[in-house]
Amino acid sequence: MKRFLILFLAITLIACKDDQESVDPWDAERLVSLISAGPNWEKEYNDANISTETKFLDEYNAERTVKTLYPETEDELVIIYNGDTPETLYWYKSGQWTTPYGTVGDPITKLVEANGASVKFYGLGYDLPGKVKIDNGNLVDKKITFAVRPTSDLIPTEYYSYNSFDSSSPESKDLKLYITRVQMDIPVTNGPATK
């Protein structure tokens, strides 16, 4: 009986250790930490079919190196480099990438709940519509940006503007906004990364 208890205890300890070591490969905050630590992050994502290209990006008005994980799949995630330094990553497809604050496809209410306060969003009818503005709450100092869109393709005329709108207003709630893009800044902690 004593041997059985010792064996059971050993198996339980090994199982608990394995549970603690399991890491979510789709945790975007973890990926940001790996990238900011240096170029070795790619080894952990060797199954991601990473493509690398240099191209002109309008939003930067310059050429940038672009690395794409899982290209042309629902799990596609894009990393933008300035020279050898990673700057930002984003995704806009409803694959498996997550944050504790919300991800693509989640209703804006999840983001508001994580923030602990209402958020604002900019007009919905332009190039990068529905960029979320967070002025107060839990997420104000996070280096993360969201964009939202209404569930309907019919956008009320007043939302075709560069104005910001409060997500807690009854009119905004009627839009049933959901997250369409998540973007995270990448802090460099170990000097420039290499391509």
C-alpha positions, 0 to 999 in steps of 0.5 A: 500500500505504501508503494502504491501511495508513493507511486501515485504521489510521483505520478501526480507531481509529474502531471502537475509539472507538465501542466505548469510547463504547457504554454499557449502558443497563441498568446500574443503577449507572450509572442511580443515578449519573445520577439522583444528578447531577440531573434530566437523567437522564430525557432519556437514558431518553426511550424508557422511557415514564416514569410519575409518580404520588404515592401513599401507601407503607406502607413509608415510612408517608407519601406519596412520588412514584414514577417508573416506567420501562418500566411494566408490562413485564419491564424495569419499574424504580421510583424513589422520591422524598421530595419532590424528592429521589430516595431509592431505586430497585428492580426485581423483574422479570427484565428487562434491568437488571443489577449486577455483583453479581447481578440478579433471577433469578440464583442466590444463589451469584452474590451470594455469589461477588461478595461473597466471603463468605456472606450471610444472609437473613431468613425467607421467608414474610412481606411482603418475604420473604428480605431479604439481610443482608450483614455482611462481604465486598466488598458490606458498604458498598454501598448495595444490598439484595437479596431472595431466594426458594427455587425451590420454593413449598414453604417449610420451616416453620423459614424462616417466621420473622423470624430470619436464616439463613446462605446457606452452611448445607446446609439453605439450599443445599437451598432453591436461593435466587434473587434476586427483588428488587434495591434501590439507594439513590440518593446526592444529589451535586448537591443536590435533583433536581427532578421 
